[in-house]
Amino acid sequence: MQDKLDYTLIDMKAIREEVKKSMGTEEEPFEGDVPIEKVEEAVTSKISKTKGKIIFDGFVHADGLAFTKFLEQFGLPNFVLTLTAGKAEDEEEKEI
């Protein structure tokens, strides 16, 4: 379905985990916090290889303002939709 709608999903938490894995080794996984600059670099690299719409699933920045500042390099979005679900809502969704 993703191909038909012409969009790329950017899951920043998953990308952060990929970056974290790349910072360690099989013998000694990386245990610290992943620098936001490394995550931004990985996201920018992924975006540069895509065409069509980009959908961000979450952000790993300290706050929304920092995330907005990061997004400025890509230009103005067509639309912004901010959704938040608390833990209770997440649990109810899993039960359905």
Buried (B, 14 or more C-beta within 10 A) or exposed (E): EEEEEEBBEBBBEEBBBBBBEEBEEEEEEEEEEBEBEBBBEBBEEBBEEEEEEBEBEEBBBEEEEBBEEBBEEEEEEEEEEEEEEEEEEEEEEEEE
